[in-house]
Amino acid sequence: MNGSVVRIAACVLAILGFTLGGMAIFHYREAEVRSFVDEALPLLDTHKKEHGYFPKEIREVTDRNLPFHFRDFRRGYSSDGATFTFYYENLDSIMGGLMLTNSHRTWSVAD
């Protein structure tokens, strides 16, 4: 019986470890996105003020490494010149993506 208890405890600890590790990575990646966007917003505003439009590519205003969630072509930054959107779909979560636009500068759930 003691062997069974040890095996069960080991399984529980392994599951707990994976869960907590996954949550830590999730929070780190989300913080990475928020930090990147917080730094980019004033740069985008300056670009718009100087050129009259938001840049098509985020690389026009920053050379900072893209966050993990922006490394896929379906996520990150997009602009038509008059507006911009930051969007990412967190693949580690069951919820939809999050987005922030030039008109609503707070993160909201994107369906």
ZAVOVO-106554 format. One record per residue: residue number from 1; residue in three letters; x, y, z of N, C-alpha, C in turn. Coordinates in nm, 4 decimals, always signed. Layout:
<nodes>
<NUM 'ALA' <X Y Z> <X Y Z> <X Y Z>>
...
</nodes>
This chain:
<nodes>
<1 'MET' <+0.0808 -0.1195 +0.0000> <+0.0000 +0.0000 +0.0000> <+0.0853 +0.1263 +0.0000>>
<2 'ASN' <+0.1965 +0.1248 +0.0694> <+0.2831 +0.2426 +0.0730> <+0.3355 +0.2777 -0.0657>>
<3 'GLY' <+0.3636 +0.1766 -0.1460> <+0.4092 +0.2015 -0.2826> <+0.3026 +0.2704 -0.3658>>
<4 'SER' <+0.1779 +0.2313 -0.3454> <+0.0667 +0.2948 -0.4187> <+0.0513 +0.4407 -0.3783>>
<5 'VAL' <+0.0639 +0.4680 -0.2509> <+0.0522 +0.6058 -0.2019> <+0.1638 +0.6913 -0.2612>>
<6 'VAL' <+0.2833 +0.6389 -0.2648> <+0.3971 +0.7125 -0.3208> <+0.3749 +0.7398 -0.4693>>
<7 'ARG' <+0.3271 +0.6398 -0.5436> <+0.3017 +0.6583 -0.6868> <+0.1919 +0.7620 -0.7103>>
<8 'ILE' <+0.0862 +0.7562 -0.6323> <-0.0234 +0.8539 -0.6453> <+0.0275 +0.9942 -0.6124>>
<9 'ALA' <+0.1041 +1.0050 -0.5050> <+0.1592 +1.1354 -0.4664> <+0.2519 +1.1888 -0.5755>>
<10 'ALA' <+0.3311 +1.1003 -0.6344> <+0.4209 +1.1423 -0.7424> <+0.3417 +1.1910 -0.8631>>
<11 'CYS' <+0.2347 +1.1218 -0.8974> <+0.1501 +1.1638 -1.0099> <+0.0852 +1.2990 -0.9815>>
<12 'VAL' <+0.0327 +1.3153 -0.8603> <-0.0305 +1.4415 -0.8238> <+0.0711 +1.5551 -0.8312>>
<13 'LEU' <+0.1901 +1.5342 -0.7784> <+0.2954 +1.6368 -0.7824> <+0.3372 +1.6678 -0.9262>>
<14 'ALA' <+0.3454 +1.5674 -1.0111> <+0.3818 +1.5894 -1.1514> <+0.2755 +1.6731 -1.2215>>
<15 'ILE' <+0.1492 +1.6386 -1.2000> <+0.0398 +1.7153 -1.2623> <+0.0407 +1.8581 -1.2114>>
<16 'LEU' <+0.0571 +1.8747 -1.0820> <+0.0625 +2.0086 -1.0231> <+0.1796 +2.0882 -1.0791>>
<17 'GLY' <+0.2938 +2.0221 -1.0935> <+0.4116 +2.0893 -1.1491> <+0.3900 +2.1355 -1.2920>>
<18 'PHE' <+0.3317 +2.0498 -1.3756> <+0.3038 +2.0879 -1.5141> <+0.2023 +2.2010 -1.5199>>
<19 'THR' <+0.1002 +2.1942 -1.4354> <-0.0029 +2.2978 -1.4350> <+0.0547 +2.4322 -1.3926>>
<20 'LEU' <+0.1293 +2.4330 -1.2838> <+0.1885 +2.5588 -1.2365> <+0.2921 +2.6119 -1.3346>>
<21 'GLY' <+0.3686 +2.5224 -1.3934> <+0.4666 +2.5652 -1.4945> <+0.3986 +2.6258 -1.6155>>
<22 'GLY' <+0.2892 +2.5629 -1.6597> <+0.2137 +2.6159 -1.7733> <+0.1536 +2.7514 -1.7433>>
<23 'MET' <+0.1026 +2.7672 -1.6212> <+0.0453 +2.8964 -1.5822> <+0.1534 +3.0043 -1.5782>>
<24 'ALA' <+0.2714 +2.9691 -1.5308> <+0.3811 +3.0665 -1.5251> <+0.4200 +3.1112 -1.6654>>
<25 'ILE' <+0.4276 +3.0173 -1.7586> <+0.4602 +3.0513 -1.8974> <+0.3507 +3.1381 -1.9568>>
<26 'PHE' <+0.2235 +3.1043 -1.9330> <+0.1108 +3.1829 -1.9821> <+0.1215 +3.3270 -1.9337>>
<27 'HIS' <+0.1448 +3.3456 -1.8041> <+0.1524 +3.4809 -1.7490> <+0.2749 +3.5558 -1.8007>>
<28 'TYR' <+0.3866 +3.4868 -1.8172> <+0.5060 +3.5502 -1.8719> <+0.4810 +3.5984 -2.0146>>
<29 'ARG' <+0.4213 +3.5141 -2.0974> <+0.3970 +3.5506 -2.2371> <+0.2973 +3.6659 -2.2473>>
<30 'GLU' <+0.1968 +3.6653 -2.1637> <+0.1005 +3.7751 -2.1649> <+0.1664 +3.9050 -2.1191>>
<31 'ALA' <+0.2495 +3.8984 -2.0159> <+0.3211 +4.0176 -1.9683> <+0.4166 +4.0693 -2.0756>>
<32 'GLU' <+0.4777 +3.9780 -2.1503> <+0.5676 +4.0146 -2.2590> <+0.4930 +4.0943 -2.3663>>
<33 'VAL' <+0.3728 +4.0507 -2.4016> <+0.2911 +4.1214 -2.5007> <+0.2536 +4.2588 -2.4490>>
<34 'ARG' <+0.2042 +4.2650 -2.3270> <+0.1593 +4.3932 -2.2707> <+0.2745 +4.4931 -2.2610>>
<35 'SER' <+0.3901 +4.4486 -2.2198> <+0.5068 +4.5358 -2.2114> <+0.5455 +4.5885 -2.3495>>
<36 'PHE' <+0.5482 +4.4993 -2.4480> <+0.5825 +4.5383 -2.5845> <+0.4861 +4.6450 -2.6355>>
<37 'VAL' <+0.3568 +4.6215 -2.6175> <+0.2558 +4.7147 -2.6676> <+0.2621 +4.8471 -2.5921>>
<38 'ASP' <+0.2814 +4.8427 -2.4608> <+0.2934 +4.9664 -2.3828> <+0.4070 +5.0538 -2.4341>>
<39 'GLU' <+0.5178 +4.9920 -2.4729> <+0.6307 +5.0672 -2.5279> <+0.6040 +5.1143 -2.6705>>
<40 'ALA' <+0.5260 +5.0388 -2.7452> <+0.5017 +5.0724 -2.8859> <+0.3980 +5.1828 -2.9044>>
<41 'LEU' <+0.3020 +5.1948 -2.8141> <+0.1941 +5.2921 -2.8327> <+0.2438 +5.4358 -2.8519>>
<42 'PRO' <+0.3331 +5.4877 -2.7668> <+0.3806 +5.6240 -2.7915> <+0.4601 +5.6367 -2.9220>>
<43 'LEU' <+0.5287 +5.5305 -2.9614> <+0.6032 +5.5326 -3.0877> <+0.5068 +5.5403 -3.2063>>
<44 'LEU' <+0.3973 +5.4677 -3.1971> <+0.2959 +5.4721 -3.3030> <+0.2311 +5.6102 -3.3102>>
<45 'ASP' <+0.2027 +5.6684 -3.1941> <+0.1430 +5.8023 -3.1923> <+0.2375 +5.9058 -3.2521>>
<46 'THR' <+0.3649 +5.8957 -3.2210> <+0.4644 +5.9878 -3.2776> <+0.4719 +5.9708 -3.4286>>
<47 'HIS' <+0.4728 +5.8466 -3.4752> <+0.4772 +5.8214 -3.6197> <+0.3558 +5.8829 -3.6878>>
<48 'LYS' <+0.2387 +5.8650 -3.6293> <+0.1157 +5.9211 -3.6878> <+0.1226 +6.0746 -3.6916>>
<49 'LYS' <+0.1734 +6.1326 -3.5849> <+0.1842 +6.2789 -3.5778> <+0.2816 +6.3322 -3.6835>>
<50 'GLU' <+0.3925 +6.2625 -3.7023> <+0.4960 +6.3074 -3.7968> <+0.4615 +6.2766 -3.9422>>
<51 'HIS' <+0.3956 +6.1645 -3.9693> <+0.3731 +6.1204 -4.1068> <+0.2272 +6.1238 -4.1512>>
<52 'GLY' <+0.1358 +6.1375 -4.0553> <-0.0049 +6.1433 -4.0898> <-0.0749 +6.0085 -4.0987>>
<53 'TYR' <-0.0055 +5.9026 -4.0678> <-0.0645 +5.7682 -4.0723> <+0.0117 +5.6759 -3.9780>>
<54 'PHE' <-0.0552 +5.5697 -3.9371> <+0.0121 +5.4667 -3.8582> <+0.0901 +5.3767 -3.9537>>
<55 'PRO' <+0.2074 +5.3292 -3.9125> <+0.2869 +5.2453 -4.0024> <+0.2188 +5.1116 -4.0316>>
<56 'LYS' <+0.2468 +5.0580 -4.1494> <+0.1928 +4.9266 -4.1877> <+0.2573 +4.8144 -4.1062>>
<57 'GLU' <+0.3842 +4.8290 -4.0774> <+0.4596 +4.7271 -4.0050> <+0.5100 +4.7861 -3.8734>>
<58 'ILE' <+0.5009 +4.7093 -3.7668> <+0.5478 +4.7557 -3.6360> <+0.6984 +4.7784 -3.6367>>
<59 'ARG' <+0.7692 +4.7088 -3.7233> <+0.9149 +4.7241 -3.7347> <+0.9562 +4.8650 -3.7798>>
<60 'GLU' <+0.8615 +4.9435 -3.8309> <+0.8929 +5.0799 -3.8719> <+0.9152 +5.1713 -3.7517>>
<61 'VAL' <+0.8691 +5.1304 -3.6339> <+0.8841 +5.2158 -3.5162> <+0.9646 +5.1531 -3.4029>>
<62 'THR' <+0.9923 +5.0242 -3.4092> <+1.0705 +4.9600 -3.3034> <+1.1529 +4.8449 -3.3594>>
<63 'ASP' <+1.2681 +4.8248 -3.2988> <+1.3500 +4.7096 -3.3370> <+1.3543 +4.6066 -3.2237>>
<64 'ARG' <+1.2692 +4.6263 -3.1248> <+1.2602 +4.5312 -3.0135> <+1.2112 +4.3958 -3.0651>>
<65 'ASN' <+1.2608 +4.2889 -3.0069> <+1.2170 +4.1551 -3.0461> <+1.0671 +4.1402 -3.0244>>
<66 'LEU' <+1.0018 +4.0770 -3.1207> <+0.8578 +4.0547 -3.1084> <+0.8278 +3.9540 -2.9976>>
<67 'PRO' <+0.7212 +3.9770 -2.9225> <+0.6814 +3.8783 -2.8217> <+0.6453 +3.7454 -2.8867>>
<68 'PHE' <+0.6521 +3.6397 -2.8103> <+0.6212 +3.5058 -2.8597> <+0.4868 +3.5021 -2.9323>>
<69 'HIS' <+0.3847 +3.5632 -2.8744> <+0.2504 +3.5576 -2.9326> <+0.2381 +3.6379 -3.0627>>
<70 'PHE' <+0.3362 +3.7179 -3.0977> <+0.3308 +3.7966 -3.2215> <+0.4146 +3.7357 -3.3328>>
<71 'ARG' <+0.4720 +3.6201 -3.3116> <+0.5625 +3.5625 -3.4104> <+0.4921 +3.4846 -3.5199>>
<72 'ASP' <+0.3621 +3.4815 -3.5167> <+0.2818 +3.4147 -3.6184> <+0.2145 +3.5226 -3.7025>>
<73 'PHE' <+0.2037 +3.5031 -3.8319> <+0.1489 +3.6066 -3.9207> <+0.0043 +3.6416 -3.8876>>
<74 'ARG' <-0.0685 +3.5555 -3.8186> <-0.2085 +3.5817 -3.7866> <-0.2241 +3.6654 -3.6600>>
<75 'ARG' <-0.1146 +3.6930 -3.5945> <-0.1206 +3.7663 -3.4690> <-0.0228 +3.8813 -3.4739>>
<76 'GLY' <-0.0417 +3.9731 -3.3835> <+0.0521 +4.0831 -3.3718> <-0.0115 +4.2154 -3.4037>>
<77 'TYR' <+0.0519 +4.2876 -3.4919> <+0.0127 +4.4228 -3.5258> <-0.0380 +4.4281 -3.6690>>
<78 'SER' <-0.1443 +4.5033 -3.6907> <-0.1902 +4.5298 -3.8273> <-0.2400 +4.6738 -3.8330>>
<79 'SER' <-0.2277 +4.7336 -3.9503> <-0.2701 +4.8722 -3.9675> <-0.3089 +4.8976 -4.1123>>
<80 'ASP' <-0.4103 +4.9818 -4.1280> <-0.4465 +5.0284 -4.2620> <-0.4029 +5.1730 -4.2822>>
<81 'GLY' <-0.3250 +5.2240 -4.1883> <-0.2772 +5.3622 -4.1940> <-0.3610 +5.4557 -4.1080>>
<82 'ALA' <-0.4926 +5.4382 -4.1118> <-0.5816 +5.5227 -4.0313> <-0.6038 +5.4638 -3.8918>>
<83 'THR' <-0.5967 +5.3321 -3.8810> <-0.6174 +5.2631 -3.7541> <-0.5116 +5.1559 -3.7363>>
<84 'PHE' <-0.5016 +5.1047 -3.6144> <-0.4158 +4.9886 -3.5910> <-0.4821 +4.8975 -3.4903>>
<85 'THR' <-0.4389 +4.7733 -3.4920> <-0.4868 +4.6732 -3.3980> <-0.3697 +4.5849 -3.3563>>
<86 'PHE' <-0.3601 +4.5617 -3.2275> <-0.2732 +4.4576 -3.1747> <-0.3646 +4.3417 -3.1395>>
<87 'TYR' <-0.3277 +4.2215 -3.1811> <-0.4114 +4.1050 -3.1565> <-0.3242 +3.9839 -3.1307>>
<88 'TYR' <-0.3662 +3.9058 -3.0356> <-0.3038 +3.7740 -3.0219> <-0.4043 +3.6745 -2.9699>>
<89 'GLU' <-0.3895 +3.5552 -3.0183> <-0.4710 +3.4427 -2.9742> <-0.3817 +3.3558 -2.8892>>
<90 'ASN' <-0.4172 +3.3444 -2.7644> <-0.3366 +3.2662 -2.6734> <-0.3666 +3.1187 -2.6933>>
<91 'LEU' <-0.2750 +3.0482 -2.7516> <-0.2943 +2.9060 -2.7792> <-0.2894 +2.8212 -2.6531>>
<92 'ASP' <-0.2431 +2.8811 -2.5421> <-0.2373 +2.8097 -2.4149> <-0.3687 +2.8186 -2.3385>>
<93 'SER' <-0.4662 +2.8864 -2.3942> <-0.5901 +2.9122 -2.3232> <-0.7096 +2.8704 -2.4085>>
<94 'ILE' <-0.8242 +2.8469 -2.3442> <-0.9438 +2.8104 -2.4192> <-1.0218 +2.9330 -2.4639>>
<95 'MET' <-0.9853 +3.0500 -2.4143> <-1.0563 +3.1714 -2.4541> <-1.0101 +3.2171 -2.5911>>
<96 'GLY' <-1.0820 +3.3115 -2.6480> <-1.0425 +3.3694 -2.7756> <-0.9205 +3.4571 -2.7586>>
<97 'GLY' <-0.8960 +3.5377 -2.8574> <-0.7810 +3.6245 -2.8514> <-0.8089 +3.7524 -2.7760>>
<98 'LEU' <-0.7042 +3.8296 -2.7598> <-0.7142 +3.9621 -2.7005> <-0.6726 +4.0637 -2.8048>>
<99 'MET' <-0.7386 +4.1788 -2.8023> <-0.7017 +4.2828 -2.8978> <-0.7049 +4.4189 -2.8315>>
<100 'LEU' <-0.6257 +4.5092 -2.8884> <-0.6186 +4.6474 -2.8466> <-0.6140 +4.7293 -2.9742>>
<101 'THR' <-0.6965 +4.8328 -2.9832> <-0.7008 +4.9160 -3.1038> <-0.6595 +5.0574 -3.0703>>
<102 'ASN' <-0.6344 +5.1362 -3.1756> <-0.5959 +5.2743 -3.1533> <-0.7071 +5.3544 -3.0867>>
<103 'SER' <-0.8328 +5.3181 -3.1099> <-0.9434 +5.3924 -3.0500> <-0.9779 +5.3435 -2.9092>>
<104 'HIS' <-0.9542 +5.2159 -2.8813> <-0.9796 +5.1595 -2.7486> <-0.8491 +5.1013 -2.6977>>
<105 'ARG' <-0.7778 +5.1770 -2.6216> <-0.6431 +5.1375 -2.5802> <-0.6433 +5.0571 -2.4508>>
<106 'THR' <-0.7378 +4.9673 -2.4440> <-0.7400 +4.8681 -2.3364> <-0.7626 +4.7325 -2.4036>>
<107 'TRP' <-0.7081 +4.6292 -2.3437> <-0.7215 +4.4954 -2.3989> <-0.8636 +4.4459 -2.3793>>
<108 'SER' <-0.9180 +4.3874 -2.4837> <-1.0519 +4.3294 -2.4767> <-1.0513 +4.1934 -2.5436>>
<109 'VAL' <-1.1477 +4.1108 -2.5084> <-1.1585 +3.9772 -2.5672> <-1.2087 +3.9909 -2.7097>>
<110 'ALA' <-1.1388 +3.9253 -2.8008> <-1.1775 +3.9248 -2.9425> <-1.2373 +3.7886 -2.9745>>
<111 'ASP' <-1.3540 +3.7901 -3.0343> <-1.4201 +3.6646 -3.0702> <-1.3676 +3.6096 -3.2002>>
</nodes>
